[in-house]
Amino acid sequence: MEGDKAAVRRVDGPGESLDVVIVGAGFAGLYMLHRVRALGLSVRVYEAGSDVGGTWYWNRYPGARCDVESMQYSYSFDEALQQDWRWSERFAGQPEILAYANHVADRFDLRRDIAFDTRIEAAHWDEAASSWRLSLPAGRRAAARFLVLATGCLSAAKMPEIPGLGSFAGPVYHTGTWPRDPVDFAGKRVAVIGTGSSGIQAIPVLAEEASHLTVYQRTPNYSLPAGNGPMTAEYEAGWKRDYVERRRLARTTKSGTIYEFGTRSALAVDAEERSREYAARWAKGGANFMHAFNDLALSQEANDTAAEFVRERIAGLVEDPRKAAILSPRDYPIGTKRICLDTRYFETFNRDDVDLVDLRADPIEAITPRGVRTRSGERAFDALVLATGFDAMTGALLAIDLTGRDGERLADKWAAGPRNHLGLMPAGFPNLFTITGPGSPSVLSNVIVSIEQHVEWIAGCLGYLKDHGYAVIASERDAEDAWVAHVNEVAHRTLYPRAASWYMGANVPGKPRVFMPYIGGVGAYREHCATVAAKGYEGFTLEHGIGRYGNPTP
Ligand code: NAP
């Protein structure tokens, strides 16, 4: 079981047999590989894309940018890395984040253990061998004692169910599977369907490039100015001076990100003071606005004050009152659909060459060979951009035909919503770990902070099993039931379940409406996971399994 690749055994016909297989070479898969190697285990990463980067590899749409500040949206596990790397902007754009992922892959010599262009089609638990049997493309196979799914929460692009989509004569692009070669929209009439984070970022840039842009909006979104700009030497130095301490602090917060956390209720101050607070945060930019008061996610009345402030700003930014009204969200609390950050999004609708279609009043009937037909008529386009989001959190996991003990299919187990002990391991699926899986803080957090915590917990677990002579770990059903109930209970203490969001699976017809991420907070979750490990993996059974794993002490 040496890390040396020469030690990789070939068993059971064609295909390699490894201690650990990791699926996905985004930020989760890259760091997991680094940590597994350090344990001296044989490991392979299988990645569907042709290079590293995960979400930042696929989401190359114009304007793609992170909405967590660069100084915080980066790995913290290596002090030299975080000191050396230099971000050029407050919020890094996709090309720079992808360059960072490539830098990390090279710096830690990760590529030699990654097989690209390799999508895992199926994974079946083999009880007799205490390992996973994997089906790869072209009939190839592999076996792994442990399977770590680092497949991302927002990686299964969601095509809209619109009749005639395949009939459009021009090119159709989805923001989540954007081509690697640049797309030229100059002189083109372009339609964008979807106004979530991706659409809101792409629309201002597409408006600059295209000869005419039409935006099809179903649900208006709350969006805040990002306030992006060049990184200043002073700001960078401030972070780097005490990076270790700031990262430690971030890990204890609710979202894994350091903001200026308001400690008062929005209702504890008068309207004037509230407005001053919101205005100051709006001017600084970023999601810090959402932390102005401590009850915006909990109290409808408090939330209404922030929502109203944003609607007033939209009315001020958009010259045409009809468009401003269409762009103003009214029927769900602010923040309960993922808050968006933008750069001149609302102002874009003041351009003569940008139209807005309100699909609530004028729904799409079909995509035609020429363009888009709504109830009021057809518009012709040269290109379509679908910013229609993802089958979030479970989509990429269920895209793999996964069967666990006794042939149980993950798709059946999750038919009424995901059940995943600690967001880390579904009961009935031994030795299978999900990084930032449903039931963990994942999408409600600075995901790199959550990734690091999961990777380190999983690596600690693999090391523990190895040192203690166990080959199999499995979640207990009772423990999973208790965790799922807890995830549900804390979600329903907040306003989040009031929105028809992708957090709830509401954007995918037929998907169960369950609040999927854990909203209890990154800090509390980290502590809980650490306690579970310290108690010898309470809520999990440890088994000796078949075949040796690691070097048990006598
Ligand atoms: P999204 O938030 O799910 O937005 C999809 C949009 O498409 C929504 O406006 C949706 O309308 C619309 N839509 C879907 N199906 C439609 C249909 N059949 N007809 C008309 N409209 C349709 O997806 P996203 O914008 O790709 O963002 C997903 C998540 O990825 C974000 O919430 C965020 O977590 C992450 N992300 C982050 C960044 C960043 O860091 N800045 C950037 C992009 C994405 P409804 O709301 O009515 O369903």
Residues whose N, C-alpha, C, O or C-beta is under 5 A from the ligand:
A	BS01	NAP	R65 C66 D67 L154 P160 E161 I193 G194 T195 G196 S197 S198 G199 R218 T219 R338 A387 T388 G389 F390 W502 N507
